[in-house]
Amino acid sequence: MEERTLFPGHMTSWTHDKHGCYTVKSAYNMAKIAEFFSNRGTVGRGSSSDRVTEAKMWKAMWSIQAPSKMKIILWRMIHDCLPTGQQLSYRHIPTDDRCFFFGKMERVEHLFLLCPFARAVWAEVKEHFKLKLCRKELVNMKQWIFEFLKRESDTNATVLAVTCWHVWEAQNDIRNNQVQMHPLRVASKVVAYVEMILKVIFKDKVPSRSGVETVVPRWNPPPARWICVNVDAALFPTERRMGWGAVFRDHCGAFILSCSEGLTGFPTLEMAEALAIRRALSVSKERGFQKIILLSDCLSLIQRISSTARDRSTLGIIVGDIKTLKTDFQSSLLDTGRFAGNPVPGAAFGGGVPKECGATARRYVPLPTPLTPGYVKD
């Protein structure tokens, strides 16, 4: 252990602490730094492939879509630091170290996978979710959980975390409170919890850890005999010009028309979006469309067009043209939010919206017109 003498015959100083005093924290930091440099590759700054793979698996585990308390249970399973019967006995804590159902020592592998209670819970959960436990490949919990995450989808990773947490809670109730819950009831709680998570989180896309992704369509069709127009603008700073484009689809989602055009000049983002909407409305009028739902992603512009006040800004003329063109259609620019296929256009819309034009997380905005006259007054 390195130490430094400040004055011969007087005192020594611990070099890994700014005050020269030894602390457990400073020793821990020293050990971690030494471990980091010892694990660096002999060539360049690379780490060994095993460590890189393990780091990815840890990241995959912590990215599971489940509450943190459930992921912590997985972490403790991997490190075998849960208060199972074996661990309590190892730490000389006076308690029964046997499994309540099996009668033998309660180990972490047994508690979550091999116990008759856990088997019954997993059997019922597998009736609702297609997953494979592969118990025969079990060597230790770290190997088994990492292999599971490699093999299964994100949904099944969520199922794993939720099921292990509920099994652990049920086992604790049996050990501490002498309250035994039926495995079917535990499984039903697992299924309900997972479905709630999937409903809230996996709205648009359910990625898979195995590389195969299931994509849920983000676009919902408009009502019958309505035309959905997606319009957007783009700026090209190096060329100091802009462009716009639009896609027209019917209520069945079938492609009708697309158009794009480059324009000279380099306006603001809001001005570019306004020009794009005006051109899209002009094309719709030329094609004879009567019922259109115009989709844009510029919240501030939608608010300008929806406002009854006179716009005296530099956008005022363009906004005025858009309002005039709107009168030729059964359409109205309403509040922002993704169109959800409501049977009556103009119904409430939900979901988050971008705060300004050109937001990174682009989300198309529905602008339907109500069928009932006077429902919305522009």
Secondary structure, DSSP 8 states (H G I E B T S, - for coil): ---EEEETTTEEE-TTSTTS---HHHHHHHHHHHHHHHTB-SSTT-B-HHHHHHHHHHHHHHTSSS-HHHHHHHHHHHHT-S--HHHHHHTT--S--B-TTT-SB--HHIIIIISHHHHHHHHHHTTTS-----GGG-S-HHHHHHHHHHHSBHHHHHHHHHHHHHHHHHHHIIIII-----HHHHHHHHHHHHHHHHHHH-SSEE-BTTS--EE-------STT-EEEEEEEEEETTTTEEEEEEEEE-TT--EEEEEEEEEES---HHHHHHHHHHHHHHHHHHTT--SEEEEB--HHHHHHHH--S---STTHHHHHHHHHHHTTTT------S-----SSTT----S---SSTT-SS---B-----SSTTSS--
